[in-house]
Amino acid sequence: MGTELAGLREVIEGPLHEIAGRFSRFLADRWPHTALIIFTRECTGRPRKVAGAIETINKVTLAELEDLKTRIEPGRPLCTTATIAGEARAVWVVRDPVDTLLVLVARSAARRFPQPEVLAEVFGIVATSIRQQVAQASPDYLAESRAASTERARTIAEMAAAHETALVTILTTLRSTGLDDRRARLAATDSASAALVALRTAQESDLASSEEPAPAVFAKLRKEIRQVLRHHDAQLDFVPPPKDVRPVPGEIARAAHAMTRTVVLAFTAQPGLARLRVAWDCDGTSLRVDVRDQGAGRLDTHALRRELDGRARTLGATVELDAVPDWGSRATISLPLAPAPDRSDGSKLSSLNRRELEVLRLVTQGKRNKAIGIELGITESTVKFHVAGLLKKLEVSSRGEATALALDAGI
């Protein structure tokens, strides 16, 4: 049991974009499978997390997964045959109570569903971990979502351009006066025109699925803050973003939500806070968060900056914190809607998981493995394991080089 729990901990601790592969390896002996798919609409940009046979996972469609989801009740694992990647396959399916779906494509010689209740319990832990990373907008989640949004936008744009060129060529040919079959030409013209409209509509729909309306996200945030601070005496003022502002990438919306909540909690920790103003604005290039108070100006800006650092660095956001005694405090966060130009050092740092980042921060303070272990509550050998892992990911050979990269990135 101890070994299994340790293995499950490794599944949920690593980077979110690799969780399907780690989970697949964890399940392989007891539930032999050729492919694993986790399907969750909570992850904007990348609702599928897949591992296994390339010829299968590359062809799995969201429509297939949505159809399979309608056939299974939450909390009741199912062994069935379903269309996955365009073919009928034997699958083991689990649907978590909050709607996250797990699909295992069973090996041909192992179609009997072993211990379905155990699989459901284990998947429940993994699904909960995914939801928490999304809800908290952890740097791991934001990095994955940002990469997925960029990849999706590029792919859609390239696909649309290619198809549009082809369809325009068809239309130009069919409209040529050199063709004499009028009825055929009209029918083909109508078909090509309809296809062109459908293509453009599909492009807009796919882009919309990875974006969220800022006013709606702000409304949800306002409700949460009022609920959390319902017993606080401070007056709360909310200034939402304009209603006509264009939707923003999902990772930006979630980051702004999480960072605003973190800032508000830090502000309300000050004694004697009388009034708090929370505002969002969006100018089409960035989403701006502005939180200010009328208080004693005793905000712990150093602690708050540490809390905001991971998300800000991942998305290239700027954070400005001010606290003036007897005057008040202010926090301003600007999140760019478009990805910043890639920096190799930044992308390497974004590959570190939460524990590795914690270890790296302590390494930059000059602490040795034993001291790091005591502070984090882990063994010295575990610290050595994490140090070796982060050195490998950062592609450096010493703690000094890792420290230099971390300091340059503001860690």
C-alpha positions as CSV (number, residue, x, y, z in Angstrom):
1,M,0.0,0.0,0.0
2,G,2.9,2.4,0.9
3,T,4.4,1.9,-2.5
4,E,1.1,2.5,-4.3
5,L,0.5,5.7,-2.3
6,A,4.0,6.9,-3.2
7,G,3.3,6.2,-6.8
8,L,0.0,8.0,-6.8
9,R,1.7,11.0,-5.1
10,E,4.2,11.2,-8.0
11,V,1.2,11.1,-10.4
12,I,-0.4,14.2,-8.9
13,E,2.8,16.2,-8.0
14,G,4.4,16.5,-11.5
15,P,3.6,19.0,-14.3
16,L,-0.1,19.0,-15.3
17,H,0.7,18.5,-19.0
18,E,2.4,15.1,-18.2
19,I,-0.2,13.8,-15.8
20,A,-1.7,11.4,-18.4
21,G,1.6,9.7,-19.0
22,R,2.4,9.4,-15.3
23,F,-1.1,8.0,-14.5
24,S,-0.9,5.6,-17.4
25,R,2.3,4.1,-16.0
26,F,0.8,3.9,-12.5
27,L,-2.2,1.9,-13.9
28,A,-0.4,-0.3,-16.4
29,D,0.1,-3.4,-14.3
30,R,-3.4,-3.7,-12.8
31,W,-5.4,-2.2,-15.7
32,P,-3.3,-3.1,-18.9
33,H,-4.2,-0.7,-21.7
34,T,-3.0,0.6,-25.0
35,A,-4.2,4.2,-24.5
36,L,-5.4,6.5,-21.7
37,I,-7.5,9.6,-22.2
38,I,-8.6,12.1,-19.5
39,F,-11.3,14.4,-20.7
40,T,-12.1,17.6,-18.7
41,R,-13.8,20.8,-19.9
42,E,-12.3,22.7,-17.0
43,C,-8.9,22.9,-18.8
44,T,-9.3,25.6,-21.4
45,G,-7.2,25.0,-24.4
46,R,-6.4,21.4,-23.7
47,P,-9.5,19.4,-22.5
48,R,-7.9,16.1,-23.4
49,K,-4.9,14.6,-21.6
50,V,-3.6,11.5,-23.4
51,A,-1.0,8.8,-23.3
52,G,-0.3,5.6,-25.2
53,A,-0.5,4.5,-28.8
54,I,0.1,7.5,-31.0
55,E,-2.2,6.1,-33.8
56,T,-5.0,6.1,-31.2
57,I,-4.6,9.2,-29.1
58,N,-3.9,11.4,-32.2
59,K,-7.3,10.5,-33.7
60,V,-9.5,10.7,-30.6
61,T,-12.1,13.5,-31.0
62,L,-14.0,15.5,-28.5
63,A,-17.3,14.4,-30.1
64,E,-16.4,10.7,-29.3
65,L,-15.7,11.6,-25.7
66,E,-18.8,13.7,-25.3
67,D,-20.9,10.8,-26.7
68,L,-19.2,8.3,-24.4
69,K,-19.8,10.6,-21.4
70,T,-23.6,10.5,-22.0
71,R,-23.5,6.7,-21.7
72,I,-22.1,6.5,-18.2
73,E,-23.4,7.7,-14.9
74,P,-21.0,9.5,-12.5
75,G,-19.4,7.2,-10.0
76,R,-20.4,4.0,-11.8
77,P,-17.5,2.5,-13.8
78,L,-18.3,0.8,-17.1
79,C,-16.8,-1.8,-19.3
80,T,-18.1,-1.4,-22.9
81,T,-17.4,-1.1,-26.6
82,A,-17.2,2.5,-27.9
83,T,-16.0,4.4,-30.9
84,I,-12.6,5.8,-30.1
85,A,-10.3,7.2,-32.7
86,G,-12.8,6.2,-35.4
87,E,-12.9,2.5,-34.4
88,A,-15.0,0.3,-32.1
89,R,-12.8,-0.6,-29.2
90,A,-13.1,-2.3,-25.8
91,V,-12.8,0.4,-23.1
92,W,-12.9,0.8,-19.4
93,V,-14.6,4.1,-18.5
94,V,-14.9,6.1,-15.3
95,R,-16.8,9.4,-14.9
96,D,-16.0,11.4,-11.8
97,P,-18.9,13.0,-10.0
98,V,-17.7,16.4,-11.2
99,D,-17.8,15.3,-14.8
100,T,-14.1,14.5,-15.5
101,L,-13.9,11.4,-17.7
102,L,-11.3,8.6,-17.8
103,V,-11.1,6.2,-20.7
104,L,-8.7,3.2,-20.9
105,V,-8.5,1.4,-24.2
106,A,-8.1,-2.2,-22.9
107,R,-5.6,-4.6,-24.3
108,S,-7.2,-7.3,-26.5
109,A,-6.3,-10.0,-24.0
110,A,-7.5,-8.1,-20.9
111,R,-11.1,-7.0,-21.5
112,R,-12.4,-8.0,-18.1
113,F,-12.7,-4.9,-15.9
114,P,-10.5,-5.6,-12.8
115,Q,-11.5,-3.8,-9.6
116,P,-13.6,-1.0,-11.2
117,E,-14.4,0.6,-7.8
118,V,-10.7,0.8,-7.0
119,L,-10.0,2.5,-10.3
120,A,-12.8,5.0,-9.6
121,E,-11.4,5.9,-6.2
122,V,-7.9,6.3,-7.6
123,F,-9.1,8.4,-10.5
124,G,-11.1,10.5,-8.1
125,I,-7.9,11.6,-6.5
126,V,-6.3,12.4,-9.8
127,A,-9.4,14.3,-11.0
128,T,-9.4,16.3,-7.8
129,S,-5.8,17.3,-8.3
130,I,-6.5,18.5,-11.8
131,R,-9.4,20.6,-10.6
132,Q,-7.4,22.1,-7.8
133,Q,-4.6,23.1,-10.2
134,V,-7.1,24.7,-12.5
135,A,-9.1,26.4,-9.8
136,Q,-5.9,27.8,-8.2
137,A,-4.5,28.6,-11.6
138,S,-1.2,27.1,-10.6
139,P,1.9,27.9,-12.8
140,D,1.8,24.3,-14.1
141,Y,-1.7,24.7,-15.3
142,L,-1.2,28.2,-16.7
143,A,1.9,27.1,-18.7
144,E,0.1,24.1,-20.2
145,S,-3.0,26.2,-21.0
146,R,-0.9,29.0,-22.5
147,A,1.0,26.5,-24.7
148,A,-2.2,24.9,-25.8
149,S,-3.9,28.2,-26.7
150,T,-1.0,29.3,-28.7
151,E,-0.8,25.9,-30.5
152,R,-4.5,25.8,-31.2
153,A,-4.6,29.4,-32.5
154,R,-1.7,28.7,-34.9
155,T,-3.1,25.4,-36.1
156,I,-6.6,26.9,-36.7
157,A,-5.2,29.9,-38.5
158,E,-3.1,27.7,-40.8
159,M,-5.9,25.3,-41.4
160,A,-8.4,28.0,-42.2
161,A,-6.0,29.8,-44.5
162,A,-5.3,26.6,-46.5
163,H,-9.0,25.6,-46.8
164,E,-10.1,29.1,-47.6
165,T,-7.6,29.3,-50.4
166,A,-8.9,26.0,-51.8
167,L,-12.5,27.0,-51.6
168,V,-11.9,30.5,-53.1
169,T,-10.1,28.8,-56.0
170,I,-13.1,26.5,-56.5
171,L,-15.5,29.4,-56.5
172,T,-13.3,31.4,-58.9
173,T,-13.2,28.4,-61.3
174,L,-16.9,27.7,-61.1
175,R,-17.8,31.3,-61.7
176,S,-15.7,31.4,-64.9
177,T,-17.7,32.2,-68.0
178,G,-15.9,29.4,-69.8
179,L,-18.1,26.8,-68.1
180,D,-21.4,26.2,-69.9
181,D,-23.2,23.8,-67.5
182,R,-25.1,26.5,-65.6
183,R,-27.0,24.3,-63.2
184,A,-24.0,22.3,-62.2
185,R,-22.0,25.5,-61.7
186,L,-24.7,27.0,-59.5
187,A,-25.0,23.8,-57.4
188,A,-21.3,23.6,-56.9
189,T,-21.1,27.3,-56.1
190,D,-23.7,26.9,-53.4
191,S,-21.9,23.9,-51.9
192,A,-18.6,25.6,-51.9
193,S,-20.1,28.8,-50.4
194,A,-21.8,26.8,-47.6
195,A,-18.5,25.0,-46.9
196,L,-16.7,28.3,-46.7
197,V,-19.2,29.7,-44.2
198,A,-19.1,26.5,-42.1
199,L,-15.3,26.6,-42.0
200,R,-15.3,30.2,-40.8
201,T,-18.0,29.4,-38.2
202,A,-16.0,26.3,-37.0
203,Q,-12.9,28.5,-36.6
204,E,-14.8,31.1,-34.5
205,S,-16.4,28.3,-32.4
206,D,-13.1,26.5,-31.7
207,L,-11.4,29.8,-30.7
208,A,-14.3,30.7,-28.5
209,S,-14.1,27.4,-26.6
210,S,-10.6,28.4,-25.3
211,E,-11.7,31.9,-24.3
212,E,-13.8,33.3,-21.5
213,P,-15.8,36.6,-21.2
214,A,-14.0,38.8,-18.7
215,P,-17.2,40.3,-17.2
216,A,-18.6,36.8,-16.4
217,V,-15.4,35.8,-14.7
218,F,-15.3,39.0,-12.7
219,A,-19.0,38.5,-11.6
220,K,-18.0,35.0,-10.3
221,L,-15.0,36.5,-8.5
222,R,-17.1,39.2,-6.9
223,K,-19.6,36.6,-5.6
224,E,-16.7,34.5,-4.1
225,I,-15.1,37.5,-2.5
226,R,-18.4,38.7,-0.9
227,Q,-18.9,35.2,0.4
228,V,-15.4,34.8,1.9
229,L,-15.5,38.3,3.5
230,R,-19.2,38.3,4.6
231,H,-18.1,38.8,8.2
232,H,-15.5,41.4,7.5
233,D,-16.4,45.1,8.3
234,A,-14.6,46.6,5.2
235,Q,-16.7,48.2,2.5
236,L,-16.3,46.4,-0.8
237,D,-16.4,48.3,-4.1
238,F,-16.2,46.4,-7.4
239,V,-15.6,47.9,-10.8
240,P,-16.1,45.3,-13.6
241,P,-14.5,45.4,-17.0
242,P,-16.6,46.8,-19.9
243,K,-19.4,44.6,-21.1
244,D,-18.3,44.9,-24.7
245,V,-14.7,43.8,-24.2
246,R,-13.7,40.8,-26.3
247,P,-13.3,37.4,-24.5
248,V,-9.8,36.7,-23.1
249,P,-7.8,33.5,-23.2
250,G,-8.9,31.0,-20.5
251,E,-5.5,30.9,-18.8
252,I,-5.6,34.7,-18.5
253,A,-9.1,34.7,-17.0
254,R,-8.2,32.0,-14.4
255,A,-4.9,33.7,-13.5
256,A,-6.6,37.1,-13.0
257,H,-9.3,35.4,-10.9
258,A,-6.8,33.6,-8.7
259,M,-4.3,36.5,-8.4
260,T,-7.1,38.9,-7.5
261,R,-8.4,36.6,-4.8
262,T,-4.8,36.2,-3.4
263,V,-4.4,40.0,-3.3
264,V,-7.8,40.6,-1.7
265,L,-7.0,38.1,1.1
266,A,-3.6,39.8,1.7
267,F,-5.3,43.2,1.9
268,T,-7.9,42.1,4.4
269,A,-5.3,40.6,6.7
270,Q,-4.3,44.2,7.5
271,P,-5.8,45.5,10.8
272,G,-8.4,48.3,10.6
273,L,-9.2,48.0,6.9
274,A,-12.2,50.2,6.2
275,R,-12.6,50.1,2.4
276,L,-11.4,47.9,-0.5
277,R,-11.8,48.6,-4.2
278,V,-11.4,45.8,-6.8
279,A,-11.3,46.7,-10.5
280,W,-10.6,45.0,-13.8
281,D,-10.1,46.6,-17.1
282,C,-9.1,45.3,-20.5
283,D,-7.8,47.3,-23.5
284,G,-7.6,44.5,-26.0
285,T,-3.9,43.8,-25.4
286,S,-3.8,43.1,-21.6
287,L,-6.1,42.5,-18.7
288,R,-5.4,44.9,-15.8
289,V,-6.2,44.1,-12.2
290,D,-6.3,47.0,-9.7
291,V,-6.9,46.6,-6.0
292,R,-6.5,49.5,-3.6
293,D,-7.6,50.3,0.0
294,Q,-8.0,53.0,2.5
295,G,-6.1,51.5,5.4
296,A,-3.0,51.7,7.5
297,G,-0.7,50.9,4.6
298,R,0.7,47.8,6.4
299,L,0.5,45.4,3.5
300,D,3.2,42.7,3.5
301,T,4.3,43.4,0.0
302,H,7.3,40.9,0.1
303,A,5.1,38.0,1.1
304,L,2.4,38.9,-1.4
305,R,4.9,39.2,-4.2
306,R,6.2,35.7,-3.5
307,E,2.6,34.4,-3.7
308,L,2.0,36.1,-7.1
309,D,5.5,35.3,-8.5
310,G,4.8,31.9,-10.1
311,R,1.7,32.9,-12.1
312,A,3.1,36.2,-13.1
313,R,6.3,34.7,-14.4
314,T,4.5,32.0,-16.3
315,L,2.3,34.5,-18.2
316,G,4.8,37.4,-18.5
317,A,2.6,39.5,-16.2
318,T,3.9,42.6,-14.4
319,V,3.1,43.2,-10.7
320,E,3.3,46.5,-8.9
321,L,2.8,46.6,-5.1
322,D,2.8,49.8,-3.0
323,A,2.1,50.3,0.7
324,V,2.4,53.8,2.3
325,P,1.9,53.9,6.1
326,D,-1.2,55.8,7.2
327,W,-2.2,56.3,3.5
328,G,-3.1,52.9,2.1
329,S,-2.0,50.1,-0.2
330,R,-2.3,49.3,-3.9
331,A,-1.7,46.3,-6.1
332,T,-1.7,46.5,-9.9
333,I,-1.3,43.4,-12.1
334,S,-1.1,43.6,-15.9
335,L,-1.6,40.3,-17.8
336,P,-0.8,40.4,-21.5
337,L,-3.4,38.5,-23.6
338,A,-0.8,37.4,-26.2
339,P,2.1,35.2,-25.3
340,A,5.4,37.0,-24.7
341,P,8.4,36.1,-27.0
342,D,9.8,32.8,-25.8
343,R,12.8,32.9,-23.6
344,S,14.6,29.6,-23.3
345,D,15.4,30.2,-19.6
346,G,11.8,31.1,-18.8
347,S,10.4,28.0,-20.7
348,K,12.8,25.8,-18.7
349,L,11.7,27.3,-15.4
350,S,8.1,26.8,-16.4
351,S,8.7,23.1,-16.7
352,L,9.5,22.7,-13.0
353,N,6.7,21.4,-10.8
354,R,5.6,23.0,-7.5
355,R,7.9,21.0,-5.3
356,E,10.9,21.7,-7.6
357,L,10.2,25.4,-7.5
358,E,10.0,25.4,-3.7
359,V,13.4,23.6,-3.6
360,L,14.9,26.0,-6.1
361,R,13.8,29.0,-4.1
362,L,15.5,27.6,-1.1
363,V,18.6,26.7,-3.1
364,T,18.8,30.3,-4.3
365,Q,18.9,31.3,-0.6
366,G,22.1,29.2,-0.2
367,K,20.5,26.5,1.9
368,R,21.8,23.0,1.8
369,N,19.8,19.8,1.4
370,K,19.4,19.1,5.1
371,A,18.1,22.6,5.8
372,I,15.8,22.4,2.8
373,G,14.4,19.1,4.0
374,I,13.7,20.4,7.5
375,E,11.9,23.5,6.1
376,L,9.8,21.5,3.6
377,G,9.2,18.6,5.9
378,I,10.8,16.0,3.6
379,T,13.8,13.7,3.8
380,E,17.3,14.8,2.7
381,S,17.3,12.0,0.1
382,T,14.0,13.4,-1.4
383,V,15.6,16.9,-1.6
384,K,18.6,15.4,-3.5
385,F,16.1,13.7,-5.9
386,H,14.3,17.1,-6.5
387,V,17.6,19.0,-6.9
388,A,18.8,16.4,-9.5
389,G,15.5,16.7,-11.3
390,L,15.5,20.5,-11.5
391,L,19.1,20.6,-12.6
392,K,18.2,18.2,-15.5
393,K,15.2,20.3,-16.5
394,L,17.1,23.5,-16.4
395,E,19.9,21.9,-18.4
396,V,22.6,23.0,-15.9
397,S,25.2,21.1,-14.0
398,S,25.5,23.0,-10.7
399,R,23.4,24.6,-8.0
400,G,25.1,27.9,-8.8
401,E,24.0,27.9,-12.4
402,A,20.4,27.0,-11.3
403,T,20.6,29.9,-8.8
404,A,21.7,32.3,-11.6
405,L,18.7,31.3,-13.8
406,A,16.3,31.6,-10.9
407,L,17.6,35.0,-9.8
408,D,17.4,36.3,-13.4
409,A,13.8,35.2,-13.5
410,G,13.0,37.0,-10.2
411,I,12.7,33.8,-8.1
